[in-house]
């Protein structure tokens, strides 16, 4: 899984979801993510138009 300090998901209906401090996987099936508090979300591939990832700190 990849890590992001900020993850923005743009959906096909032009709505936007924003998350902070997440781990995520973007695959053919869609986008799966786990937030810092442990909640899990899944967006099917037909719902995700694009993602924007921002890393604020260097990887250890």
Gaussian input, Z-matrix of N, CA and C with variables (Angstrom, degrees):
# hf/3-21g

backbone

0 1
 N
 C     1     B1
 C     2     B2     1     A1
 N     3     B3     2     A2     1     D1
 C     4     B4     3     A3     2     D2
 C     5     B5     4     A4     3     D3
 N     6     B6     5     A5     4     D4
 C     7     B7     6     A6     5     D5
 C     8     B8     7     A7     6     D6
 N     9     B9     8     A8     7     D7
 C    10    B10     9     A9     8     D8
 C    11    B11    10    A10     9     D9
 N    12    B12    11    A11    10    D10
 C    13    B13    12    A12    11    D11
 C    14    B14    13    A13    12    D12
 N    15    B15    14    A14    13    D13
 C    16    B16    15    A15    14    D14
 C    17    B17    16    A16    15    D15
 N    18    B18    17    A17    16    D16
 C    19    B19    18    A18    17    D17
 C    20    B20    19    A19    18    D18
 N    21    B21    20    A20    19    D19
 C    22    B22    21    A21    20    D20
 C    23    B23    22    A22    21    D21
 N    24    B24    23    A23    22    D22
 C    25    B25    24    A24    23    D23
 C    26    B26    25    A25    24    D24
 N    27    B27    26    A26    25    D25
 C    28    B28    27    A27    26    D26
 C    29    B29    28    A28    27    D27
 N    30    B30    29    A29    28    D28
 C    31    B31    30    A30    29    D29
 C    32    B32    31    A31    30    D30
 N    33    B33    32    A32    31    D31
 C    34    B34    33    A33    32    D32
 C    35    B35    34    A34    33    D33
 N    36    B36    35    A35    34    D34
 C    37    B37    36    A36    35    D35
 C    38    B38    37    A37    36    D36
 N    39    B39    38    A38    37    D37
 C    40    B40    39    A39    38    D38
 C    41    B41    40    A40    39    D39
 N    42    B42    41    A41    40    D40
 C    43    B43    42    A42    41    D41
 C    44    B44    43    A43    42    D42
 N    45    B45    44    A44    43    D43
 C    46    B46    45    A45    44    D44
 C    47    B47    46    A46    45    D45
 N    48    B48    47    A47    46    D46
 C    49    B49    48    A48    47    D47
 C    50    B50    49    A49    48    D48
 N    51    B51    50    A50    49    D49
 C    52    B52    51    A51    50    D50
 C    53    B53    52    A52    51    D51
 N    54    B54    53    A53    52    D52
 C    55    B55    54    A54    53    D53
 C    56    B56    55    A55    54    D54
 N    57    B57    56    A56    55    D55
 C    58    B58    57    A57    56    D56
 C    59    B59    58    A58    57    D57
 N    60    B60    59    A59    58    D58
 C    61    B61    60    A60    59    D59
 C    62    B62    61    A61    60    D60
 N    63    B63    62    A62    61    D61
 C    64    B64    63    A63    62    D62
 C    65    B65    64    A64    63    D63
 N    66    B66    65    A65    64    D64
 C    67    B67    66    A66    65    D65
 C    68    B68    67    A67    66    D66
 N    69    B69    68    A68    67    D67
 C    70    B70    69    A69    68    D68
 C    71    B71    70    A70    69    D69
 N    72    B72    71    A71    70    D70
 C    73    B73    72    A72    71    D71
 C    74    B74    73    A73    72    D72
 N    75    B75    74    A74    73    D73
 C    76    B76    75    A75    74    D74
 C    77    B77    76    A76    75    D75
 N    78    B78    77    A77    76    D76
 C    79    B79    78    A78    77    D77
 C    80    B80    79    A79    78    D78
 N    81    B81    80    A80    79    D79
 C    82    B82    81    A81    80    D80
 C    83    B83    82    A82    81    D81
 N    84    B84    83    A83    82    D82
 C    85    B85    84    A84    83    D83
 C    86    B86    85    A85    84    D84
 N    87    B87    86    A86    85    D85
 C    88    B88    87    A87    86    D86
 C    89    B89    88    A88    87    D87
 N    90    B90    89    A89    88    D88
 C    91    B91    90    A90    89    D89
 C    92    B92    91    A91    90    D90
 N    93    B93    92    A92    91    D91
 C    94    B94    93    A93    92    D92
 C    95    B95    94    A94    93    D93
 N    96    B96    95    A95    94    D94
 C    97    B97    96    A96    95    D95
 C    98    B98    97    A97    96    D96
 N    99    B99    98    A98    97    D97
 C   100   B100    99    A99    98    D98
 C   101   B101   100   A100    99    D99
 N   102   B102   101   A101   100   D100
 C   103   B103   102   A102   101   D101
 C   104   B104   103   A103   102   D102
 N   105   B105   104   A104   103   D103
 C   106   B106   105   A105   104   D104
 C   107   B107   106   A106   105   D105
 N   108   B108   107   A107   106   D106
 C   109   B109   108   A108   107   D107
 C   110   B110   109   A109   108   D108
 N   111   B111   110   A110   109   D109
 C   112   B112   111   A111   110   D110
 C   113   B113   112   A112   111   D111
 N   114   B114   113   A113   112   D112
 C   115   B115   114   A114   113   D113
 C   116   B116   115   A115   114   D114
 N   117   B117   116   A116   115   D115
 C   118   B118   117   A117   116   D116
 C   119   B119   118   A118   117   D117
 N   120   B120   119   A119   118   D118
 C   121   B121   120   A120   119   D119
 C   122   B122   121   A121   120   D120
 N   123   B123   122   A122   121   D121
 C   124   B124   123   A123   122   D122
 C   125   B125   124   A124   123   D123
 N   126   B126   125   A125   124   D124
 C   127   B127   126   A126   125   D125
 C   128   B128   127   A127   126   D126
 N   129   B129   128   A128   127   D127
 C   130   B130   129   A129   128   D128
 C   131   B131   130   A130   129   D129
 N   132   B132   131   A131   130   D130
 C   133   B133   132   A132   131   D131
 C   134   B134   133   A133   132   D132
 N   135   B135   134   A134   133   D133
 C   136   B136   135   A135   134   D134
 C   137   B137   136   A136   135   D135
 N   138   B138   137   A137   136   D136
 C   139   B139   138   A138   137   D137
 C   140   B140   139   A139   138   D138
 N   141   B141   140   A140   139   D139
 C   142   B142   141   A141   140   D140
 C   143   B143   142   A142   141   D141
 N   144   B144   143   A143   142   D142
 C   145   B145   144   A144   143   D143
 C   146   B146   145   A145   144   D144
 N   147   B147   146   A146   145   D145
 C   148   B148   147   A147   146   D146
 C   149   B149   148   A148   147   D147
 N   150   B150   149   A149   148   D148
 C   151   B151   150   A150   149   D149
 C   152   B152   151   A151   150   D150
 N   153   B153   152   A152   151   D151
 C   154   B154   153   A153   152   D152
 C   155   B155   154   A154   153   D153
 N   156   B156   155   A155   154   D154
 C   157   B157   156   A156   155   D155
 C   158   B158   157   A157   156   D156
 N   159   B159   158   A158   157   D157
 C   160   B160   159   A159   158   D158
 C   161   B161   160   A160   159   D159
 N   162   B162   161   A161   160   D160
 C   163   B163   162   A162   161   D161
 C   164   B164   163   A163   162   D162
 N   165   B165   164   A164   163   D163
 C   166   B166   165   A165   164   D164
 C   167   B167   166   A166   165   D165
 N   168   B168   167   A167   166   D166
 C   169   B169   168   A168   167   D167
 C   170   B170   169   A169   168   D168
 N   171   B171   170   A170   169   D169
 C   172   B172   171   A171   170   D170
 C   173   B173   172   A172   171   D171
 N   174   B174   173   A173   172   D172
 C   175   B175   174   A174   173   D173
 C   176   B176   175   A175   174   D174
 N   177   B177   176   A176   175   D175
 C   178   B178   177   A177   176   D176
 C   179   B179   178   A178   177   D177

   B1=1.4430
   B2=1.5275
   B3=1.3073
   B4=1.4596
   B5=1.5262
   B6=1.3251
   B7=1.4574
   B8=1.5107
   B9=1.3206
   B10=1.4601
   B11=1.5192
   B12=1.3214
   B13=1.4568
   B14=1.5245
   B15=1.3249
   B16=1.4625
   B17=1.5239
   B18=1.3123
   B19=1.4613
   B20=1.5251
   B21=1.3154
   B22=1.4618
   B23=1.5199
   B24=1.3182
   B25=1.4582
   B26=1.5276
   B27=1.3329
   B28=1.4565
   B29=1.5231
   B30=1.3209
   B31=1.4591
   B32=1.5256
   B33=1.3110
   B34=1.4653
   B35=1.5238
   B36=1.3201
   B37=1.4601
   B38=1.5358
   B39=1.3383
   B40=1.4686
   B41=1.5225
   B42=1.3091
   B43=1.4616
   B44=1.5278
   B45=1.3221
   B46=1.4581
   B47=1.5270
   B48=1.3374
   B49=1.4666
   B50=1.5200
   B51=1.3242
   B52=1.4685
   B53=1.5292
   B54=1.3239
   B55=1.4536
   B56=1.5260
   B57=1.3152
   B58=1.4641
   B59=1.5233
   B60=1.3254
   B61=1.4623
   B62=1.5263
   B63=1.3346
   B64=1.4567
   B65=1.5228
   B66=1.3170
   B67=1.4575
   B68=1.5209
   B69=1.3275
   B70=1.4606
   B71=1.5213
   B72=1.3161
   B73=1.4584
   B74=1.5235
   B75=1.3129
   B76=1.4533
   B77=1.5197
   B78=1.3348
   B79=1.4576
   B80=1.5224
   B81=1.3214
   B82=1.4638
   B83=1.5193
   B84=1.3159
   B85=1.4606
   B86=1.5205
   B87=1.3204
   B88=1.4601
   B89=1.5099
   B90=1.3129
   B91=1.4606
   B92=1.5160
   B93=1.3240
   B94=1.4621
   B95=1.5103
   B96=1.3343
   B97=1.4566
   B98=1.5087
   B99=1.3350
   B100=1.4566
   B101=1.5180
   B102=1.3337
   B103=1.4592
   B104=1.5251
   B105=1.3179
   B106=1.4602
   B107=1.5329
   B108=1.3217
   B109=1.4722
   B110=1.5300
   B111=1.3500
   B112=1.4558
   B113=1.5124
   B114=1.3276
   B115=1.4704
   B116=1.5313
   B117=1.3151
   B118=1.4613
   B119=1.5202
   B120=1.3352
   B121=1.4688
   B122=1.5149
   B123=1.3122
   B124=1.4617
   B125=1.5204
   B126=1.3140
   B127=1.4581
   B128=1.5205
   B129=1.3379
   B130=1.4642
   B131=1.5278
   B132=1.3167
   B133=1.4695
   B134=1.5176
   B135=1.3237
   B136=1.4609
   B137=1.5320
   B138=1.3357
   B139=1.4595
   B140=1.5333
   B141=1.3318
   B142=1.4632
   B143=1.5240
   B144=1.3262
   B145=1.4577
   B146=1.5210
   B147=1.3395
   B148=1.4664
   B149=1.5195
   B150=1.3159
   B151=1.4619
   B152=1.5175
   B153=1.3236
   B154=1.4606
   B155=1.5191
   B156=1.3358
   B157=1.4567
   B158=1.5137
   B159=1.3318
   B160=1.4576
   B161=1.5241
   B162=1.3044
   B163=1.4582
   B164=1.5163
   B165=1.3185
   B166=1.4527
   B167=1.5168
   B168=1.3149
   B169=1.4713
   B170=1.5241
   B171=1.2976
   B172=1.4582
   B173=1.5204
   B174=1.3109
   B175=1.4710
   B176=1.5128
   B177=1.3302
   B178=1.4699
   B179=1.4994
   A1=109.55
   A2=114.63
   A3=121.71
   A4=109.00
   A5=116.35
   A6=120.85
   A7=109.94
   A8=115.55
   A9=120.97
   A10=109.23
   A11=115.88
   A12=120.20
   A13=109.60
   A14=115.94
   A15=121.42
   A16=108.43
   A17=116.74
   A18=122.38
   A19=107.86
   A20=115.92
   A21=121.97
   A22=108.22
   A23=115.93
   A24=122.21
   A25=107.80
   A26=116.18
   A27=121.21
   A28=106.86
   A29=115.54
   A30=121.62
   A31=110.15
   A32=116.68
   A33=121.76
   A34=113.50
   A35=117.89
   A36=120.07
   A37=111.66
   A38=116.12
   A39=125.24
   A40=114.02
   A41=118.87
   A42=119.92
   A43=108.45
   A44=116.42
   A45=121.82
   A46=108.84
   A47=116.16
   A48=122.62
   A49=107.37
   A50=116.64
   A51=120.60
   A52=109.52
   A53=114.96
   A54=121.19
   A55=108.73
   A56=115.53
   A57=121.52
   A58=109.24
   A59=114.67
   A60=122.73
   A61=111.27
   A62=116.18
   A63=122.01
   A64=110.97
   A65=114.77
   A66=121.54
   A67=105.14
   A68=116.50
   A69=118.94
   A70=111.10
   A71=114.57
   A72=122.96
   A73=107.39
   A74=116.07
   A75=122.11
   A76=107.04
   A77=116.33
   A78=120.73
   A79=109.88
   A80=116.02
   A81=120.97
   A82=112.36
   A83=116.40
   A84=120.70
   A85=112.28
   A86=117.60
   A87=121.66
   A88=111.34
   A89=115.87
   A90=123.14
   A91=108.73
   A92=115.85
   A93=121.86
   A94=107.42
   A95=116.76
   A96=118.96
   A97=111.10
   A98=113.83
   A99=122.73
   A100=106.61
   A101=116.93
   A102=121.17
   A103=110.01
   A104=115.99
   A105=121.65
   A106=111.63
   A107=118.09
   A108=120.67
   A109=112.44
   A110=116.83
   A111=120.55
   A112=116.53
   A113=117.89
   A114=117.72
   A115=110.13
   A116=115.11
   A117=121.79
   A118=110.29
   A119=115.55
   A120=121.57
   A121=108.07
   A122=115.97
   A123=121.17
   A124=108.63
   A125=115.67
   A126=122.36
   A127=106.92
   A128=118.58
   A129=120.48
   A130=111.28
   A131=116.73
   A132=121.28
   A133=113.21
   A134=117.64
   A135=119.56
   A136=112.55
   A137=117.49
   A138=121.49
   A139=112.91
   A140=117.95
   A141=121.64
   A142=110.18
   A143=116.21
   A144=121.47
   A145=109.86
   A146=116.37
   A147=121.13
   A148=109.71
   A149=116.08
   A150=121.66
   A151=108.93
   A152=115.11
   A153=122.09
   A154=106.88
   A155=115.88
   A156=121.41
   A157=108.71
   A158=114.68
   A159=119.67
   A160=109.06
   A161=114.97
   A162=121.39
   A163=107.28
   A164=117.17
   A165=121.57
   A166=112.50
   A167=116.76
   A168=120.29
   A169=109.16
   A170=115.90
   A171=120.59
   A172=109.79
   A173=115.04
   A174=120.59
   A175=109.59
   A176=116.66
   A177=120.57
   A178=110.53
   D1=146.44
   D2=177.14
   D3=-91.09
   D4=158.55
   D5=177.31
   D6=-116.53
   D7=146.58
   D8=177.61
   D9=-142.62
   D10=138.35
   D11=173.10
   D12=-77.10
   D13=-35.46
   D14=175.27
   D15=-137.96
   D16=130.33
   D17=178.44
   D18=-127.85
   D19=122.96
   D20=177.22
   D21=-113.30
   D22=128.65
   D23=179.14
   D24=-113.45
   D25=122.38
   D26=174.65
   D27=-100.62
   D28=123.33
   D29=-176.80
   D30=-92.18
   D31=163.48
   D32=-178.55
   D33=-63.00
   D34=-22.59
   D35=176.92
   D36=-90.04
   D37=13.26
   D38=179.20
   D39=71.01
   D40=7.95
   D41=171.99
   D42=-77.32
   D43=161.74
   D44=-174.93
   D45=-130.03
   D46=137.16
   D47=172.85
   D48=-118.17
   D49=135.26
   D50=-179.76
   D51=-123.37
   D52=138.67
   D53=-179.24
   D54=-134.68
   D55=150.18
   D56=176.74
   D57=-120.49
   D58=143.57
   D59=175.07
   D60=51.86
   D61=70.00
   D62=-177.73
   D63=-126.00
   D64=159.27
   D65=164.47
   D66=-111.92
   D67=144.75
   D68=-172.82
   D69=-149.77
   D70=159.86
   D71=173.13
   D72=-134.35
   D73=126.62
   D74=176.05
   D75=-110.48
   D76=118.73
   D77=-175.67
   D78=-139.51
   D79=-174.92
   D80=177.50
   D81=-61.95
   D82=-27.55
   D83=-179.35
   D84=-78.63
   D85=-21.40
   D86=-179.40
   D87=138.25
   D88=-153.54
   D89=-177.67
   D90=-115.00
   D91=125.55
   D92=174.95
   D93=-118.47
   D94=136.46
   D95=179.18
   D96=-143.67
   D97=155.78
   D98=176.63
   D99=-127.02
   D100=124.54
   D101=-179.65
   D102=-80.97
   D103=170.08
   D104=-179.49
   D105=-60.86
   D106=-30.55
   D107=179.79
   D108=-84.94
   D109=-0.76
   D110=174.21
   D111=98.08
   D112=-2.10
   D113=178.77
   D114=-77.28
   D115=143.75
   D116=-176.93
   D117=-108.99
   D118=142.31
   D119=177.67
   D120=-133.76
   D121=148.99
   D122=174.51
   D123=-136.37
   D124=131.77
   D125=175.45
   D126=-117.19
   D127=120.67
   D128=179.81
   D129=-64.58
   D130=155.89
   D131=-174.04
   D132=-58.36
   D133=-31.71
   D134=-179.00
   D135=-74.34
   D136=-8.48
   D137=-178.95
   D138=-97.05
   D139=-20.42
   D140=-174.28
   D141=-98.33
   D142=117.24
   D143=176.15
   D144=-84.73
   D145=-49.63
   D146=178.35
   D147=-157.78
   D148=163.25
   D149=175.32
   D150=-128.45
   D151=150.82
   D152=174.98
   D153=-128.17
   D154=124.14
   D155=-176.56
   D156=-115.78
   D157=138.42
   D158=177.96
   D159=-130.84
   D160=128.16
   D161=175.60
   D162=-109.85
   D163=123.08
   D164=-177.50
   D165=-94.21
   D166=-22.91
   D167=-178.81
   D168=-125.03
   D169=154.82
   D170=179.79
   D171=-73.61
   D172=147.59
   D173=177.72
   D174=-69.51
   D175=142.32
   D176=-178.95
   D177=-83.86

